[in-house]
């Protein structure tokens, strides 16, 4: 798979569980090593460099984890959690660090007196705000958001998503936003990439994806979204069969075992990701 994320842009990545969305984020962050290919950060190849060489690039890439409870050290106070990256990179005095942490708390909508509390004393939405504050501490260029709202209530999801959008506009952040919820991805993303079995099968701007999807898998994903109107009937595309093992993908197109329109060529040749419309890439022989 190949893609880029521009400055101030949000690229949403969607796909069913096990398709490789989170692994993609971990490879970009060098939390996992890629088996092939390259990761470029502002034109610099960071794929094969050592941990010591990677150190200055860590501050440019941060992550917001899916579970705001498990990703925070329950034995540390909230202010120490947010201030830890500053201690590792910024070289601030204790007073400067406290002032910076207080500023970050205010930026994400938390009160300064919450700096002395432990993570278990916060609600789920507040814990995710704490995770966002930690990710912002070093003024990163890009944030990998790995399903950051999937563990939250719907009303809290909206608050966190709107906070992330406001911070992006204010700070010029780039997001790689990984999620299952198509409505959330549509709301926050500028472009959307669809993954299936470890590969990118379609990528375009969100308006084109929702109005005119070009890959059968994308069509099935969009058709599965419920319509909040009992008077409106919607035709659903039901995919038959199970997802093949990523360890032994099928020959040809990865989607051929479940595709309702597959032809003989789909079982022989792997379709390349190509431009089927201006700015719209899809990996399908029939489009």
C-alpha positions in Angstrom: 0.0 0.0 0.0 1.1 3.5 -0.8 -0.3 6.8 0.4 0.7 10.3 1.6 -0.7 12.7 4.2 -0.4 16.4 3.6 0.2 19.2 6.1 -3.1 20.0 7.9 -4.8 17.1 6.2 -6.8 14.2 7.8 -6.6 10.9 6.0 -9.1 8.4 7.2 -8.4 4.7 7.1 -11.4 2.3 7.2 -11.8 -1.5 6.9 -13.0 -4.5 8.9 -11.2 -5.9 11.8 -7.9 -7.6 11.0 -7.3 -5.8 7.7 -4.1 -4.1 9.0 -5.2 -0.6 9.9 -3.5 -0.4 13.3 -0.4 -2.3 12.0 -0.1 0.5 9.3 -0.1 3.1 12.0 2.5 1.2 14.1 4.8 0.8 11.1 4.6 4.5 10.4 5.6 5.2 14.0 8.3 2.6 13.9 6.7 0.7 16.7 6.8 -2.3 14.3 9.4 -2.8 11.6 8.1 -3.1 8.0 8.9 -6.2 6.1 9.4 -4.1 2.9 8.8 -0.6 1.6 9.7 2.8 3.1 8.3 5.3 5.5 9.1 9.0 4.6 8.7 11.8 7.1 8.9 15.2 5.3 11.0 13.5 2.6 13.4 11.8 5.0 13.5 8.0 4.9 13.2 6.8 8.5 12.7 3.1 7.7 16.1 1.6 8.4 17.6 4.1 10.9 18.6 3.1 14.4 16.7 3.8 17.6 19.2 6.6 18.5 18.8 8.2 15.0 15.0 7.8 15.3 15.0 9.8 18.6 14.6 13.3 17.2 11.9 12.2 14.8 9.8 10.8 17.6 8.7 14.2 18.7 7.3 14.9 15.1 5.0 11.8 15.3 2.7 11.1 18.1 -0.2 8.7 18.7 -3.6 8.7 20.3 -4.5 5.1 21.4 -7.9 3.4 21.2 -8.3 2.6 24.8 -7.8 5.8 26.9 -7.7 3.7 30.1 -5.1 1.1 29.1 -2.9 3.6 27.4 -2.4 5.7 30.6 -0.2 4.7 33.5 -2.6 4.4 36.4 0.1 5.0 39.0 1.1 8.4 37.6 -0.8 11.7 38.1 -2.3 13.3 35.0 0.1 16.2 35.0 3.1 13.9 35.1 1.7 11.8 32.2 1.3 14.8 30.0 4.6 16.3 31.2 6.7 13.1 30.6 7.4 13.8 26.9 8.5 17.3 27.8 11.0 15.8 30.3 12.3 13.5 27.6 12.7 16.0 24.8 12.1 19.7 25.7 14.7 20.3 28.4 12.4 22.5 30.4 12.8 23.4 34.1 10.2 22.0 36.5 8.4 25.3 36.7 8.3 25.7 32.9 7.1 22.1 32.5 4.2 22.7 34.9 3.2 25.9 33.1 3.3 24.0 29.7 1.2 21.1 31.1 -1.3 23.6 32.5 -1.6 25.2 29.1 -2.1 21.8 27.4 -4.8 20.9 29.9 -6.6 24.2 29.1 -6.2 23.6 25.4 -8.0 20.2 25.5 -10.8 21.4 27.9 -9.5 20.1 31.2 -9.2 22.1 34.4 -5.7 22.8 35.8 -6.6 21.3 39.2 -7.1 17.9 37.4 -3.3 17.8 37.0 -3.0 16.2 40.4 -5.6 13.5 39.8 -5.0 9.9 38.7 -6.4 8.5 35.4 -9.0 6.3 37.1 -10.5 9.5 38.6 -11.5 10.7 35.1 -14.4 9.8 32.8 -13.7 8.0 29.5 -14.0 11.3 27.5 -11.7 13.1 30.0 -9.1 10.3 29.7 -9.1 10.6 26.0 -8.6 14.4 26.3 -5.7 13.5 28.5 -4.3 11.3 25.8 -4.7 14.1 23.3 -2.9 16.5 25.6 0.0 14.1 25.9 0.2 13.7 22.1 0.2 17.5 21.7 3.0 18.1 24.2 5.9 18.1 21.7 4.1 20.0 18.9 4.1 17.1 16.5 3.7 17.2 12.7 1.4 14.2 12.5 -0.7 12.3 14.9 -1.8 8.7 14.4 -5.2 8.4 15.9 -6.0 4.7 16.3 -9.7 4.4 16.7 -9.6 7.2 19.3 -13.4 7.4 19.9 -14.5 3.8 19.5 -14.5 3.2 23.3 -16.5 6.3 24.1 -20.3 7.1 24.3 -21.7 8.7 21.2 -22.2 12.1 22.8 -18.6 12.1 24.0 -17.4 10.9 20.6 -18.7 14.2 19.1 -17.0 16.3 21.7 -13.6 14.6 21.1 -13.9 14.6 17.3 -14.8 18.4 17.3 -11.9 19.0 19.7 -9.5 17.2 17.3 -10.8 19.3 14.4 -10.4 22.5 16.3 -6.8 21.6 17.3 -6.0 20.7 13.7 -7.2 24.1 12.5 -5.4 26.0 15.2 -2.1 24.1 15.0 -1.9 22.8 11.4 -1.8 19.2 12.5 -1.9 16.2 10.2 -4.0 13.1 11.2 -4.0 9.5 10.1 -7.4 8.7 11.5 -8.1 4.9 11.9 -11.7 3.9 12.5 -14.6 1.5 11.9 -17.3 4.1 12.0 -17.9 5.5 8.6 -19.9 8.4 9.9 -17.1 9.5 12.1 -14.5 9.1 9.3 -16.7 11.1 6.9 -17.1 13.9 9.5 -13.4 14.4 10.3 -11.5 13.3 7.1 -10.5 15.1 4.0 -9.6 11.9 2.1 -10.5 8.3 2.9 -8.6 5.1 2.2 -10.3 1.7 2.3 -8.3 -1.3 3.3 -9.0 -5.0 2.8 -6.7 -7.8 3.8 -3.6 -5.7 4.2 -4.0 -3.7 1.1 -5.4 -0.3 0.0 -8.3 -1.0 -2.4 -9.6 2.6 -2.8 -8.6 6.1 -1.9 -10.1 9.4 -2.7 -11.7 12.5 -1.2 -14.6 11.8 1.1 -17.3 13.3 -1.2 -16.3 11.1 -4.1 -16.1 8.0 -1.9 -19.6 8.4 -0.5 -21.2 9.5 -3.8 -19.5 7.2 -6.3 -17.5 4.3 -4.7 -15.5 2.4 -7.3 -14.5 -0.8 -5.5 -17.1 -3.6 -4.7 -15.8 -3.8 -1.1 -16.3 -0.1 -0.6 -19.8 -0.4 -2.0 -20.6 -3.2 0.5 -19.2 -1.1 3.4 -21.4 1.9 2.5 -24.4 -0.3 2.0 -24.0 -1.7 5.5 -24.5 1.7 7.2 -28.0 1.9 8.7 -30.3 4.7 7.6 -32.0 6.5 10.6 -35.3 6.7 8.8 -37.8 3.8 9.1 -39.7 4.9 6.0 -36.7 4.7 3.8 -35.8 1.3 2.3 -32.2 0.6 1.5 -30.7 -2.2 -0.6 -28.0 -4.0 1.3 -25.0 -5.8 -0.3 -24.4 -8.9 1.7 -20.9 -10.4 1.3 -20.8 -14.1 1.5 -18.0 -16.2 2.9 -15.2 -15.3 5.4 -12.2 -13.1 5.1 -9.2 -15.2 3.9 -6.2 -15.7 6.1 -3.7 -12.8 5.8 -0.9 -15.5 6.0 -2.3 -17.1 2.8 -4.2 -14.6 0.7 -5.9 -15.8 -2.5 -4.3 -15.6 -5.8 -5.2 -12.5 -7.9 -7.4 -10.0 -6.3 -7.6 -10.4 -2.5 -11.3 -9.7 -2.6 -12.2 -12.4 -5.3 -13.5 -14.9 -2.8 -16.3 -12.6 -1.6 -16.7 -10.2 -4.6 -20.2 -10.4 -6.2 -18.9 -9.3 -9.6 -15.6 -11.2 -9.9 -14.7 -12.5 -13.3 -12.0 -15.1 -14.3 -9.3 -12.4 -14.6 -9.8 -11.5 -10.9 -8.6 -15.0 -9.9 -5.4 -14.7 -12.1 -4.2 -11.1 -11.9 -3.8 -8.8 -8.9 -5.4 -5.4 -9.8 -3.1 -2.4 -9.4 -4.2 0.7 -7.5 -4.9 3.0 -10.4 -6.6 6.3 -11.1 -10.2 5.6 -12.3 -11.3 9.2 -12.0 -9.4 12.5 -11.3 -7.9 12.0 -7.8 -9.8 8.7 -7.3 -7.7 5.5 -7.0 -9.2 2.0 -7.0 -7.8 -1.5 -7.3 -10.4 -3.3 -9.5 -10.2 -4.8 -13.0 -13.8 -3.9 -13.8 -13.7 -0.2 -13.0 
